[in-house]
């Protein structure tokens, strides 16, 4: 029998330190969720800009 997916609202969330937006757990981050800091590659590339403020 097929398992039901959890609802998006039930997945873990973090706040991106660059843009300040919440982002939700993704399947591709399953093994590295504890190490994920930024919501996107764009925010990861601009991390230095936000640290200067």
Phi, psi and omega in degrees: 000142182285135177278145177280142176286147174290151178290149182303324181293342180267354180280153178295151179230156172225164176253128179288128181288343181273305185262345177079006181269148175284144173227151189254150177310141176235153181303321182292343178263007187309315185272346184235018185305323180295334182267348182287126182243319187254151183281338184206168176296324179300314179293323179297320179291331183262016183298326181292324181298322184282335181284339180286334183293000000 
